[in-house]
Amino acid sequence: MGFIADFHFKGFNQNPDAEITGMSQDFYGDKNKIDQMKKELNRKCSEWNIKAYNNFDEMAEDPEIDAIIIGSINPYHFEQIKKGFASGKHLLVEKPVVTDLNHLKIIKEIYSGSKMKIFPGHNFVYRNSVIKAKDLIEKGELGQIIQGSITAAHTISEAHSKGWRAKKELSSGGALMDSGHHVVYQSLFLLGKPVKLQAFKSKMILKNMDGEDTAQINLLYPDSSMGVILQSWGSNFGSTINGIRIFGSKGEISITDALYFNGKKVDADVDFANSFVNQAKAFSDYILYDKEPLSDLNDAENTLKIIYGAYESAEKDIVVNIF
């Protein structure tokens, strides 16, 4: 029920095929914190005119609900996914779906035998600019891909840097595992799976955190093209390098304030908030019309493999064969 709930609510609020009907909150910490959380849950649900559930299980067991958005902190996802499936609910699960590859294997096994649908919250691929960029690549408009880079440099709030994200036992990593998830799954969507990677990580600014505040991955693809992924929480002064840039033998694309192809503006849909509108529609289309998501559980698995491969490379100072 953190800040991300607002984006999901606004996204689904514009969807004629869906209605948000209730919300629950995971209560943890000391009594004062829990009391504050309960007050905030009731305030927000009253503002949105939806039901406030006492806990996740109560919400999952409500027969009037068809689908659930799981936006809790990372350690809760696995059990909530299992509970959601057992209760017959379709699930949209915020990234990372889970942070344990063994847990993901179990989820895929449950999912394969279920009528319920699970949809990773990979909202950045639902920006029209990213979809059109993929279309340009697949049509061969760039020719032979030579190199691609995706950079995301920004700070995070003090509440985030000193909250659960700072503890490895809860977050399973640092900037790369958290915000870096968006960067990695977009690289998979646009450039496919690499065969090798070499990574570096550091903690220069947010020294209180267990994990890294900056990580960089160098990638090699099967066709010998290359890539670079950079995720940093160290600075807001990355505006000139932030974004997606891919060039090939015939052309180039960039996604910054818009999608550009060979310098010409092609699409302006790059907005973070609007990606939740598009994602909400994709989720309801998946449930109602069997339209497959653009990024699925296999992509969630491959994202984790790249991130953990990067951690292994950085910690052991080695090149990792990844797929």
C-alpha positions in Angstrom: 0.0 0.0 0.0 3.0 2.2 -0.4 3.4 4.9 -3.1 3.0 2.4 -5.9 -0.6 1.8 -4.9 -1.5 5.3 -6.2 -0.1 4.5 -9.6 -2.0 1.2 -9.9 -5.3 2.8 -8.6 -5.0 5.7 -11.2 -4.1 3.2 -13.9 -7.1 0.9 -13.3 -9.4 3.9 -12.7 -9.1 4.6 -16.4 -9.9 1.0 -17.4 -13.5 0.4 -18.4 -13.0 -3.4 -18.0 -11.9 -3.2 -14.3 -12.9 -1.7 -11.0 -10.7 -1.4 -7.9 -12.9 -2.5 -4.9 -10.6 -2.8 -1.9 -7.1 -2.7 -0.5 -5.1 -4.3 2.4 -1.8 -3.4 4.1 1.0 -5.5 5.5 1.4 -4.3 9.1 5.0 -4.6 10.5 7.2 -2.8 13.0 6.5 -1.3 16.4 2.9 -0.5 17.6 3.2 3.2 16.8 4.2 2.4 13.2 1.4 -0.2 12.9 -1.2 2.2 14.2 0.0 4.8 11.7 -0.3 2.3 8.9 -3.8 1.4 9.8 -4.9 5.0 9.9 -3.3 5.6 6.5 -5.0 2.5 5.0 -8.4 3.7 6.3 -7.8 7.2 5.1 -6.8 6.2 1.6 -9.6 3.6 1.2 -12.1 6.2 2.4 -10.7 8.7 -0.1 -10.9 6.2 -2.9 -14.3 4.8 -1.8 -13.1 1.2 -1.5 -13.1 -1.4 1.2 -10.2 -1.6 3.7 -9.4 -5.2 4.5 -7.8 -6.2 7.8 -5.1 -8.3 6.0 -4.2 -9.9 2.7 -5.8 -13.3 3.5 -9.2 -11.6 4.2 -8.9 -9.8 0.8 -7.8 -12.9 -1.1 -10.7 -15.0 0.3 -13.4 -12.4 -0.7 -15.4 -14.3 -3.4 -16.4 -10.9 -5.0 -12.8 -10.2 -6.1 -11.6 -11.6 -9.4 -8.0 -10.4 -9.3 -5.4 -8.9 -7.0 -2.5 -6.6 -7.4 0.4 -7.7 -5.1 2.4 -4.6 -4.3 3.8 -5.6 -0.9 7.5 -5.7 0.0 9.6 -8.4 -1.6 9.6 -11.0 1.2 5.8 -11.3 1.2 5.3 -12.0 -2.5 5.9 -15.7 -2.5 3.3 -16.6 0.2 0.8 -14.1 -1.1 1.1 -15.5 -4.7 0.4 -19.0 -3.4 -2.5 -17.8 -1.3 -3.9 -15.8 -4.2 -3.8 -18.8 -6.5 -5.3 -21.0 -3.8 -8.2 -18.5 -3.5 -8.8 -18.5 -7.3 -7.5 -15.1 -8.0 -5.7 -13.7 -11.1 -2.6 -11.9 -10.0 -0.6 -8.8 -11.1 2.6 -9.0 -9.1 4.9 -6.0 -8.7 8.5 -6.4 -9.6 10.4 -8.4 -8.5 7.8 -11.2 -8.7 10.0 -13.0 -6.2 13.7 -12.7 -5.5 14.4 -16.5 -5.2 14.8 -18.5 -8.3 13.6 -21.7 -6.5 10.4 -19.8 -5.4 9.9 -18.8 -9.0 10.2 -22.4 -10.2 7.5 -23.4 -7.7 5.2 -20.5 -8.9 5.7 -21.6 -12.5 4.7 -25.2 -11.6 1.6 -24.0 -9.8 0.7 -21.6 -12.6 1.1 -24.2 -15.3 -1.6 -26.3 -13.7 -4.0 -23.4 -12.8 -6.7 -21.6 -14.6 -5.6 -18.4 -12.8 -3.3 -16.0 -14.6 -0.2 -14.3 -13.2 1.1 -11.1 -14.7 4.5 -9.6 -13.8 4.4 -5.9 -13.1 6.9 -5.0 -15.7 5.2 -1.7 -16.5 8.0 0.0 -18.5 7.6 -2.4 -21.4 4.0 -1.1 -21.7 5.1 2.3 -22.8 4.2 2.7 -26.4 7.7 4.1 -27.1 9.3 0.8 -26.0 6.8 -1.3 -27.9 7.5 0.8 -31.1 11.2 0.6 -30.5 10.9 -3.2 -30.4 8.9 -3.2 -33.6 11.6 -1.1 -35.4 14.3 -3.6 -34.3 12.3 -6.6 -35.3 11.5 -5.1 -38.7 15.2 -4.7 -39.3 15.1 -0.9 -39.5 18.3 -0.7 -37.5 20.1 -3.4 -39.5 22.5 -5.5 -37.5 22.4 -4.4 -33.9 25.8 -3.4 -32.7 25.3 -2.1 -29.2 22.6 -1.0 -26.8 22.7 0.8 -23.5 20.1 1.4 -20.8 20.9 3.9 -18.1 18.8 4.9 -15.0 20.5 7.3 -12.6 18.4 8.9 -9.9 18.2 9.3 -6.2 15.6 7.7 -3.9 13.8 9.1 -0.9 15.3 8.8 2.6 12.4 6.6 3.6 13.3 4.2 0.8 17.1 4.3 1.4 16.7 3.7 5.2 13.6 1.4 5.0 13.3 -2.2 4.1 15.3 -1.7 0.9 18.4 -1.1 3.0 18.3 -4.6 4.5 19.6 -7.4 2.3 17.5 -10.0 4.1 14.4 -8.1 2.9 15.5 -6.7 -0.4 17.8 -9.5 -1.6 20.1 -6.8 -3.1 20.6 -3.1 -3.7 19.8 -0.7 -6.6 20.2 -3.4 -9.3 17.7 -5.8 -7.6 15.2 -3.0 -7.0 15.0 -0.2 -9.6 17.4 -2.2 -11.8 14.7 -4.8 -12.4 13.1 -2.2 -14.8 16.3 -1.8 -16.7 17.1 -5.5 -17.0 13.6 -6.6 -18.2 13.6 -3.8 -20.8 16.9 -5.0 -22.1 15.5 -8.5 -22.4 12.4 -7.2 -24.2 14.5 -5.1 -26.7 17.7 -7.0 -27.1 17.0 -10.6 -26.0 19.1 -12.8 -23.8 22.9 -12.3 -23.4 25.4 -15.2 -23.4 28.0 -13.5 -21.1 28.2 -10.7 -18.7 30.7 -8.9 -16.6 29.6 -6.6 -13.8 30.7 -4.1 -11.2 28.9 -2.7 -8.2 29.7 0.0 -5.6 28.3 1.8 -2.6 29.5 5.4 -2.8 26.6 7.5 -1.5 24.1 5.3 0.4 26.6 3.8 2.8 24.0 2.7 5.3 22.6 0.2 2.9 23.6 -3.5 2.8 23.4 -3.5 -1.0 24.9 -1.4 -3.7 23.8 2.0 -4.7 25.3 1.7 -8.2 25.8 -1.3 -10.6 26.9 -1.6 -14.2 26.7 -4.7 -16.4 28.5 -5.3 -19.6 26.7 -7.8 -21.9 27.6 -10.0 -24.9 24.8 -11.3 -27.1 24.8 -14.5 -29.3 25.3 -12.4 -32.5 28.4 -10.7 -30.9 26.5 -7.4 -30.3 27.0 -5.8 -26.9 25.1 -4.0 -24.3 25.6 -1.9 -21.1 23.1 -1.7 -18.2 23.6 1.0 -15.5 21.5 1.5 -12.5 22.4 4.1 -9.9 20.8 5.7 -6.8 23.8 7.9 -6.2 22.8 11.1 -8.1 20.1 13.0 -9.9 22.6 14.4 -12.3 22.2 11.8 -15.0 19.7 13.5 -17.3 22.1 13.6 -20.3 22.9 9.9 -20.1 19.6 8.5 -18.8 17.5 6.5 -21.3 17.7 3.7 -23.9 20.0 4.0 -26.9 20.5 1.3 -29.5 22.4 1.5 -32.7 22.9 -0.8 -35.6 24.4 -0.9 -39.1 21.5 1.0 -40.6 20.2 3.2 -37.9 19.7 4.2 -34.3 16.9 4.7 -31.7 16.8 6.5 -28.4 14.2 6.7 -25.8 14.6 9.7 -23.6 11.9 12.4 -23.5 10.4 10.5 -26.5 11.3 7.7 -28.9 13.6 8.9 -31.7 14.5 6.9 -34.8 17.5 8.4 -36.7 16.9 11.7 -34.9 13.1 11.8 -35.8 10.6 11.8 -33.1 8.4 8.7 -33.5 6.4 8.4 -30.2 6.0 10.5 -27.1 4.6 7.9 -24.7 7.5 7.5 -22.2 5.6 8.6 -19.0 6.0 6.5 -15.9 2.4 7.1 -14.7 0.9 6.3 -18.1 2.7 3.0 -18.2 0.4 1.9 -15.4 -2.6 2.9 -17.5 -1.3 0.7 -20.3 -0.3 -2.1 -18.0 -3.8 -2.1 -16.4 -5.4 -2.6 -19.8 -2.9 -5.3 -20.7 -3.7 -7.1 -17.4 -7.5 -7.0 -18.0 -7.0 -8.0 -21.6 -5.0 -11.0 -20.5 -7.8 -12.1 -18.1 -10.7 -11.4 -20.3 -9.4 -12.0 -23.8 -6.4 -14.2 -23.4 -4.1 -11.6 -24.8 -0.6 -12.6 -23.7 1.5 -10.1 -21.6 4.5 -8.5 -23.3 6.7 -9.6 -20.4 5.9 -13.0 -18.7 7.2 -15.3 -16.0 10.1 -16.4 -18.2 11.2 -12.8 -18.4 10.9 -12.5 -14.6 13.2 -15.6 -14.3 15.7 -14.3 -16.9 15.8 -10.9 -15.1 16.7 -12.6 -11.9 19.3 -14.8 -13.6 21.0 -11.7 -15.1 20.9 -9.8 -11.7 22.3 -12.7 -9.7 24.8 -13.3 -12.5 25.9 -9.7 -12.2 26.3 -10.0 -8.4 28.4 -13.2 -8.9 30.6 -11.4 -11.5 31.1 -8.3 -9.3 31.8 -10.3 -6.1 34.2 -12.8 -7.8 35.6 -10.5 -10.4 34.8 -12.9 -13.2 33.0 -13.1 -16.6 29.8 -15.1 -16.1 28.3 -17.4 -18.8 24.7 -16.5 -18.3 22.4 -18.4 -20.7 
